[in-house]
Amino acid sequence: MRRRDFIASLLAAPIAATAQESSRTRGLPPLTIKNVKVIPTSAGRGYQWIFVKIETSEPGLHGIGSASNVNNAFSIATAIDKHYGPFWVGKDAGRIEDNWQNTHTRGYWRNGTIHNNVMSALDMALWDIKGKRANMPVFDLLGGKARDAVPMYAHADGRDMNQVAENVKKYMEEGYRHVRAQMGGYGGGGMIAPGQGSRPATGFKGAAFDEELYIDIIPKLFEHLRVKLGNDVKLCHDVHEHLSPIMGVELSKRVEPYRLFFLEDVLSPEQIQWFRNIRQVTTTPMAMGELFTHPHEWVPLISERLIDFFRGRVSQIGGITAARKVAALCETFGCRTAFQEGGDNDPVNQLAAYHVDLSISSFGIQEENHFPPQVHELLPGTAQLKGGYLYGTDGPGLGIDINETLAAKYPLVAPRGGDSWTTVRGMDGSLVKP
C-alpha cells in the first residue's frame, strides 16, 4: 500500500464521523472544561477504581473516564487532583486530539503507567462528552458499527486436566466460542509443591515454579482438551511471562498441534526481540502487550508481523484515541486487537474498549469481565454479558454514568499487602518475573 493511500485510509472514517457530529452541534456555544472531579471507590468489593468526571460549561453535560490501576490508585488520584485537573480546566472540551497531545507533553517526560492512566481518563471523558452533546454513541462518532456485538473470551481453570475440561465445557454451553484455559492459575502445571524437591537448606519453602515441568505439562493439557472437547472451541493460554526466552520458543512449538487461538505473553516485555525466533519455528498465534505503555514496544511487533494479537489495555495505552491508532496499525499489518480488560478492570474502561471494538476492522476478541449487581447500581449503564457477547446500552456517549453518593459510600481502601499474585519464585528462592 502506498503511503498516501495508507494515510487516506486512516483519515477517512474519522473525517466522516466528525462531519456527522459537527452537523448536530453546529450553532452551539463553545464548550470548555469547568471542573475535574476525581472519584475513587472500592465499589464495596475491594476494587482499586479511580474515575474522572469532567464537567463542562454546558449545565448538566459531563463525561466519565477511567484511570483505574490496582497497583497505583492513590498516586493516580493525587496526580489528577494536584497536577492534571488544574491543567485541564478552561480548555476546549471538543478538541480531543489537541488535549491528548497537550497532556502527553505536559510533564515533558512521556508515557508510563500513571501518566497513561490519567491521559486515558481524560480521553474517555471527552469522547463521552462529545457523544452526549451530539446525542450519538461513541462508536457512531468513530465510524459506526463494524459488527453486531463484541465477542468475549472466558476464563476456565481447574485443579487438574479433567476439571479444566469440565469448566471449558460449561462456558461452551453458555455460548462462548473462545475460552482461555489455565490449570492452577498462572504458572499452574509447572509448580513444585511446598517443601518438595531439592532446595537450599534454609530459605524459600513455598510452591516453586519449574519451567521445564511447565512446558512438559501444558501441551498435555491442551492435547487432553482437544480429545475431550474437539475443535469447536477456540482455546487460549496465558503464560504470564514466566518463561526464559528459549523455553518460550520451545513451548510455542509444542502447543502448535493443538491449534490455539493464541498463546499470550510467552515472553516478558524485556525480551520481546525473541518473537522473531518464535516466528521462524512455529505458526502458533502470539498475543502480547498487557504490560505495554509505549508505542516503541508495540509498533515493531505489529509492523514486523511478529505478533497476531495486541493485548494492551485501553486505559494503559492512552484511551480511545490511542486505541484507534493501534487498531489502524493492526489493520495495515494483519494483526488483531484483543484488549486486556479482565481482572481489576472497571466498567468504564470496559465500555471504552467496547466502543472501539464495535467500530474497527482489526478486532479479534475482548477479554471477559463481569461485575456484581452493586456495581451495576454504582455505574448505571454497565455493559451486559450474554452468551459470550458484550452489549452496551448504545446510549449517547459511552452510555454509562456514576452514582457519586454510592461511590462515596465505598471509599478507596489500601490494597492487600504482599506480592503473591504477581510473584512466583523458583526452587532456589529467586524471583520469576510476571
Summary of the structure (lengths in Angstrom):
residues: 434
radius of gyration: 22.2
end to end distance: 38.2
largest distance: 77.6
contacts: 1503
relative contact order: 0.15
helix: 43%
strand: 16%
